[in-house]
């Protein structure tokens, strides 16, 4: 699921009108904004576009933690913990970002109570959503997790591909293809694709049947 934070975007947009230390940065699709295990000296807030945040394991396997949309903040944990980057962040589409230095970010947190509260709320929301995601992936069959993600992404502005889907769920491509085949045989997905054949109301009914 792509995360958005319109309230934080509005807040930083207002701050940027008077704080000239906040600059803007543009990167192209498929470019990396942050590299795993490297120093992080800036915080970024997305104005436009979508990015993915993922960890590359020692075996070369990627595990997607989040998809970030407009208003989402990147690099705040590393700045707050004075640590190297926990993950990679790569642009899925072209990105337009607010770029804030470490010193400026910490000063805004200290002197702007509204911004401080929004960052705390963002961290709390991410923690709750991560717990929820772990719960349904642990307690429901793989078919449910895959179908739920395809359903959630069906209204998003970019197409979810098989690699990102398997990386997000932390499964092998083989496991993914086996489950997709089962969904195709049930007439839920179209051929060898992630396109839904039935409408969203029917998908919602199927998901509800798993949850009962």
N, C-alpha and C positions, 0 to 999 in steps of 0.2 A: 504494500500500500504506500502511496506517495504522501508524504507529510507536507502540510502547508501551515504557515503562521502569518496570517494577514495582519494581526495586531502588532506583532513585533516588526514587521515590514513598515507599517505606518509609523511606529515609534522611531525607528532609526532614520526613516525618510525625513521626519521633522527635525531630528537632531542634526542631520547632515546639512540642513539648510543654513545653520549658523556655525557649525563646527567644521572648519575647512581642513582639519586633519583627516577627515573621512574622505577617502577617494573612491573611485569606481574602477572596476576591472572587468575585462571581457575575455572569455576564452571560448574556443571552438569545441564542437561535439567531439567526443573521444579523447580530448586532452585531459591530463590529470592536473587537478588543482592542488592536491596535497598527496604526499608520498609517505607510505608507511615507514615508521622508524626514523623519520627525518625531523629536524627542528621545526617548530611551528612558531612563527613570529607575528602572525596576523590572524585575526578573526574575519570570516566572510559571512555576509548575509545575502541570500539570493534575491535579486530583483526580478529576474526573468529566467526561465529555463528549468531543467531538471537534472539532477546529479545522482549518482549512486555512491554509497559509502560501503567499502568492502575490505575484508582482511584476506591477505594472501598467506596461506599456511606454508609450512616448510616443504610440503610435498608439491607445492605449486597450485593447489586447489584454492579457488576463491570462495569466500563465504560473504554474501551480501547482508549487511546489517540493516541498512535503511535506503529508501529512495527519498531524496529531498526535493521539494518544490519551493515556490516563492515564499519568502519570509523565513525559511529555515536557516539556522546558524551553523557554521562549520568552524571547528578549531577551538571552541570555548573550553572544552574539557582539558585540552593540552595546555592552554594558557593558564587556567585556574590551578592545574596540578604541576605546572612547570615541567612537563614531560614531553617526550618525543611523540610523534603522531602514532596513534593506536591503529590507524587504518589508512587506506587509500581513498581519495575522493576523485571521481572521474565524471566529466560532463557527458550526459546522454544526449542532450541538445546543446545548442549554443547557450552560454551562461553570461548574464550580466549581474555583477555583484557589487555590494558595498565592501570595501576593504578597510579594515580598522587595525592599527598597530596594537601590539600587546599593551603598551603603556596607555594609549588612548582608551582602549577597551576597559582596562582596570580603573581608570579615572572616571569614565562614564558610570561604571557600576557603583563607584563610591559616592558620586555626587548626584546621580539621577535615580531617584527612588523608583520611579515607574519602570525604567529600563531594568533595574536590578530585579524587581518583582517579576517582570516578564521572562527574564532569563531563568529565575528559579522555577517558574511555572513550566517553562519549556523542558527543563531537566526532569521535573516531576512527571510531566506527561510522557516523555520518552521512556522513563522507567516503567510506568504503568503499562504502556503499549507493548514494551518488550516482554514484560511478564505475561501479558495476555497472549501474545504471539507464541511464546514458549509453551503456554498452557494448552492451546488448541493443537499445536504440533505434537505434543506429548500424548494428549488424550483422545485424539480423533485419528481415523485412518488417513493414509497418504492421499487417497482419492478425495477426501473432504478438503484437505489443505490445498491441494492443487486446484480443485474446482472453485474454492473460495477466492483464491488469488486471481484466477482468470476472471471470475465474476467482478471482483473489486476493480481490476485493471481495465475492464471492458469500457468504462466511461472515462478513462484517462487519456491525456493528449499524446501518449506514445505507445507503441506496440510492445508488449512484453514478449521477449523471445525465450526459447527453450533454455539457453545457457543461463540467462539471468534468473529464470524460474528455478532451475535446479540449484544454482548458487545461493538463492534466497532461502530455499528449503534445506540446504545442506545435504542433498542427496546426489546420487550418481545419475548421469544421463540415462543409463540403462534402466534404473528404477523409474525415472520419469517417463520414459517412452513406454514402458510396460503399463503404467497407470493411464497414460494418455490413450493407449490402444483400448483399454477397458472402457474408458469414457466415450470413445468413438463408436465402439460396438453397441453401446447403450443409446446411441443416437444423440448424445449431448454435444460432442465436438464434431467439427467438419473435417473429414479426411485426416491427413497428417499435418494438422495445424492446431493453433490455439483459438480458433474461431468458434464461437458458440453457435449451435444450430437452433436451440430452443430459446424462447424469450426470457427476460430477466425474472419475470414472475415465477416461471417454472423452475429456474435455477434456485430462487429463494425457497421454494417448496422443498426441493431436494436437500438443500443445506439444512433446513429446519428439521427434516426427517432424521438427519445425523445427530442433531442436537437434542432430540427428545430422549 
